[in-house]
């Protein structure tokens, strides 16, 4: 296997050191952080989508009549009881 060989740098050439560009390193660090955050967000949204799809998979949406299975007489029971408690015995409001 051949090894890569580098030409020696001359006296008038600039050699780039590992930390020669701190602003670029800072920007790359921010981009890496944003990329990781974006990946985590995408993963979380995919899990939410799977959860919602799983919740809807075998259950039809509830209709108003299915959600309230009480009889019409029972539906007004609390309203009638509250009206009876707030009115006086002779029918006048308290």
C-alpha positions in Angstrom: 0.0 0.0 0.0 1.3 3.4 -0.9 1.6 6.1 1.8 0.7 9.6 1.0 3.7 11.9 0.9 3.5 15.6 1.6 5.8 18.2 0.0 7.6 20.2 2.6 6.3 23.7 3.3 8.5 26.5 2.1 9.4 29.5 4.1 6.9 31.7 2.3 4.0 29.2 2.7 1.4 29.3 5.4 0.8 26.1 7.3 -2.7 25.7 8.8 -2.5 24.7 12.4 -5.4 22.7 14.0 -6.9 25.8 15.7 -6.0 28.5 13.1 -9.7 29.4 12.5 -11.6 29.6 15.8 -14.7 31.3 14.2 -15.0 28.4 11.8 -14.6 25.9 14.6 -17.3 27.7 16.6 -19.7 27.8 13.6 -19.1 24.1 13.0 -19.8 23.3 16.6 -23.1 25.2 16.4 -24.0 23.4 13.2 -23.3 20.0 14.8 -25.4 21.0 17.8 -28.3 22.1 15.5 -28.0 19.0 13.4 -28.2 16.8 16.5 -31.2 18.8 17.8 -32.9 18.4 14.4 -32.3 14.7 14.4 -33.8 14.3 17.9 -36.8 16.4 16.9 -37.4 14.3 13.8 -37.1 11.1 15.9 -39.6 12.5 18.4 -42.1 13.5 15.7 -41.8 10.1 14.1 -42.6 8.5 17.4 -45.7 10.8 17.9 -46.9 9.9 14.4 -46.5 6.2 15.1 -48.4 6.6 18.4 -51.3 8.5 16.8 -51.5 5.9 14.0 -51.5 3.1 16.6 -54.3 4.8 18.6 -56.5 5.2 15.5 -55.7 1.8 14.0 -58.6 -0.3 15.3 -61.0 2.2 16.8 -63.5 4.2 14.9 -64.0 7.8 15.8 -66.6 8.4 18.4 -69.9 10.0 17.4 -71.9 12.2 19.7 -74.4 9.4 20.3 -71.7 6.9 21.0 -69.8 9.2 23.3 -72.9 9.8 25.5 -74.7 6.5 25.9 -77.1 7.8 28.6 -80.8 8.0 27.9 -82.3 11.4 27.1 -84.0 11.4 30.4 -80.7 10.8 32.3 -79.0 13.5 30.3 -81.2 16.2 31.8 -81.2 14.7 35.3 -78.4 16.9 36.6 -79.9 20.0 35.1 -83.3 19.2 36.6 -81.8 18.4 40.0 -79.9 21.7 40.0 -83.0 23.7 39.0 -84.9 22.0 41.8 -82.3 22.8 44.4 -82.0 26.5 43.4 -85.7 27.2 43.4 -87.9 27.6 46.4 -90.8 25.3 47.3 -93.4 27.5 45.8 -91.5 27.9 42.5 -89.9 31.2 43.1 -86.1 31.7 42.4 -84.0 31.8 45.6 
